[in-house]
Amino acid sequence: MTEPVTIPTGKYYTVAQIAEAQGVIIRTVHQWIEKGWLLALQIPGLGYIIEDRALADFLAKPRPQRGYPKGKPRK
């Protein structure tokens, strides 16, 4: 049997809730987490939850540009 997970008291969001609120797909939120831009707590067997303070910190910072700069062809 695995050890129980302790979750700090607070308000948390699911990846799906953040994706819907930000108008992005769930995979995008997972990428933010994987890149370390959005701090999350992984619950074994359930996925990630994101504390409201971590979301506020993420939203307060400018995000890096996605894709290629305009006028530069892809190689």
C-alpha distance (Angstrom), angle and dihedral (degrees) to the residues before:
residue distance angle dihedral
M1 . . .
T2 3.80 . .
E3 3.77 124.3 .
P4 3.82 117.3 -93.5
V5 3.80 117.7 -103.4
T6 3.79 118.6 -121.3
I7 3.80 114.3 -147.3
P8 3.81 117.4 -160.6
T9 3.79 115.4 -123.2
G10 3.78 112.6 -95.5
K11 3.78 146.3 89.1
Y12 3.80 115.7 -61.4
Y13 3.80 137.1 -173.4
T14 3.78 130.3 -153.8
V15 3.79 122.5 -126.0
A16 3.82 88.8 -109.9
Q17 3.81 92.3 53.7
I18 3.80 92.1 51.5
A19 3.80 92.5 45.8
E20 3.80 91.2 52.4
A21 3.81 93.9 46.0
Q22 3.82 92.8 48.1
G23 3.81 95.7 42.6
V24 3.80 94.8 -120.1
I25 3.78 134.9 116.1
I26 3.79 121.3 -96.3
R27 3.82 91.5 -109.6
T28 3.82 89.4 61.9
V29 3.81 91.6 56.9
H30 3.82 89.3 48.5
Q31 3.82 88.6 53.0
W32 3.81 91.0 51.7
I33 3.81 88.0 53.3
E34 3.82 94.3 45.0
K35 3.82 91.2 50.5
G36 3.81 90.9 50.5
W37 3.81 93.9 -116.7
L38 3.81 93.3 117.1
L39 3.80 118.6 40.0
A40 3.79 114.6 -137.5
L41 3.77 140.6 171.1
Q42 3.80 115.3 -129.0
I43 3.79 115.4 -141.7
P44 3.83 109.1 -158.4
G45 3.78 110.6 -113.9
L46 3.81 93.2 4.7
G47 3.80 107.6 61.9
Y48 3.78 132.6 -128.9
I49 3.78 132.4 -23.6
I50 3.79 123.4 -168.6
E51 3.80 123.6 -149.6
D52 3.81 115.4 -129.0
R53 3.83 91.5 -119.4
A54 3.81 91.3 53.8
L55 3.81 90.0 50.3
A56 3.82 91.6 48.6
D57 3.83 90.5 50.5
F58 3.80 91.0 49.3
L59 3.81 93.4 48.8
A60 3.83 91.9 48.2
K61 3.81 92.4 59.7
P62 3.81 123.8 74.2
R63 3.78 111.7 -109.6
P64 3.82 121.1 -129.0
Q65 3.79 115.3 -102.4
R66 3.78 115.9 -94.9
G67 3.77 125.6 -138.1
Y68 3.77 126.6 2.0
P69 3.81 127.5 -32.0
K70 3.79 114.1 -99.8
G71 3.79 114.1 -91.5
K72 3.81 94.9 23.2
P73 3.80 114.2 109.0
R74 3.77 120.3 -136.0
K75 3.78 116.5 -110.6
